[in-house]
Amino acid sequence: MSLLSYFFGSKQKTASVAKERLSLIIAHERGTNRTPDFLPDLQRELIAVISKYVNVGPDDIKVQLEKQDNCEILEVNITLPEQPQK
Amino acid sequence: MARVIVVTSGKGGVGKTTTSASISTGLALRGFKTAVIDFDVGLRNLDLIMGCERRVVYDLINVVNGEANLNQALIKDKHCDNLFILPASQTRDKDALTEEGVEKVLKDLEHLGFDYILCDSPAGIERGAVMALTFADEAIVVSNPEVSSVRDSDRILGILQSKSRRAIEGREPVKEHLLVTRYSPKRVEDGEMLSYKDVQELLRIPLIGVIPESDDVLQASNQGTPAIHLKDSDVATAYLDVVARFLDEDRPLRFVAYEKPGLLKRLFGGK
C-alpha cells in the first residue's frame, strides 16, 4: 500500500487541508462578524442632524463600510430631495 | 501601574487554566507581585490547578458584592510569596459579574501594589469571557493546532478588538500574543497537524511561544502544582521561555523541531 502510494503520489496531507479550510472560513467570518455595530447608530444620528437643515427621510441616507485589503472605506450616501422650483 | 493580562481562547480545553497558572507563577518567580483571577464563575478550576482548593473561603463574587474584602478573598500561593489567587464562585452564575464590580476589583488590586493581574477566562464568548477581557491591557490567546480551536481564537480576537475598554475608548489596542499549546512536532512533520507557523499565519498576531504536548501537564494538575514548577520538563522550560519573552527578553523557540529517536531509545523505549 505504502509502496503503491509512493509510486502514484499519496493523498494530500490533512494538515494542509485544515489550513486551506481555515483560511477560507476565517476570511469569510472576519468579513461578516467584524462590521462594527456603530453603523445603525451613526445612520440614525446623521439623519437627525441632516434633517434639521434639509428634508430627508431615513431611507435617503445609506451608510456602508467596505474593506479593500488593509484599507477601510466608510461610504455615506445622502440623497437630497429635489428643490421645488420657486 | 498594574498590567491586566487576559488568558483567553474561545474554545474550552485548550490550556487556558494551565497557562494562567504557569505564567502567573513565572511572573511571580521573576519577583513581580502577581494576582491570578478565575473568571469561570460556576465552574471554577484554577484553585485545583494551583493546589489551593481547600483554602478557598471567599471568592470573586463575594468581593464584587461587598460580602468580603480583597484581603480576605486572596489566597497566597504555597510556592511563591508574591503570588495570590482570587478564585471564582462555585455556586453563583456568570450574571453575578458586573462591569463596575470587576473594574473595582482590578482597581483595588492595583492599590494593593500588584504589578500583574492575570484574568483566566472561561471558554465561550458569553458574559464571563467578555468580562475577563474587558479591562485587558494584553491578551494571551491560547490555541491548539486544530481547526475548531483556531477558528474560535479568531472569533475571540474579533471580540477583543470590539468589546475591550481599550477598543471602545479608542485607546492603544490590547497587545495580543499567540500561544500555541499541545504541539506535537512529530505530527507536524508527518503532515498531520497544523504547524505553529500555519496558526500564526491564519490568526495574524505575534507568537509568544509554543508549548509541546506532554504527559507532564496531567501529572502537574494531578498534584495541584503549576506545570512550570516541573523541574527539567519540556513544558516547564517552554513556559519559562514564554514568561521571558513576555518580559521582552529574546528566547529562540524550542521543542518545535522533531528529532528522530536514536537506535538506543528505540530499542529500550523511553519517552
Chai-1 contact restraints between the chains, C-beta under 6 A:
chainA,res_idxA,chainB,res_idxB,connection_type,confidence,min_distance_angstrom,max_distance_angstrom,comment,restraint_id
A,K13,B,G191,contact,1.0,0.0,6.0,A-B,restraint_1
A,T14,B,E192,contact,1.0,0.0,6.0,A-B,restraint_2
A,A15,B,G191,contact,1.0,0.0,6.0,A-B,restraint_3
A,A15,B,E192,contact,1.0,0.0,6.0,A-B,restraint_4
A,A15,B,M193,contact,1.0,0.0,6.0,A-B,restraint_5
A,A15,B,L194,contact,1.0,0.0,6.0,A-B,restraint_6
A,A18,B,V147,contact,1.0,0.0,6.0,A-B,restraint_7
A,A18,B,L194,contact,1.0,0.0,6.0,A-B,restraint_8
A,K19,B,D198,contact,1.0,0.0,6.0,A-B,restraint_9
A,L22,B,V147,contact,1.0,0.0,6.0,A-B,restraint_10
A,L22,B,V150,contact,1.0,0.0,6.0,A-B,restraint_11
A,L22,B,L202,contact,1.0,0.0,6.0,A-B,restraint_12
A,I26,B,D154,contact,1.0,0.0,6.0,A-B,restraint_13
A,I26,B,L202,contact,1.0,0.0,6.0,A-B,restraint_14
A,N33,B,G158,contact,1.0,0.0,6.0,A-B,restraint_15
A,R34,B,G158,contact,1.0,0.0,6.0,A-B,restraint_16
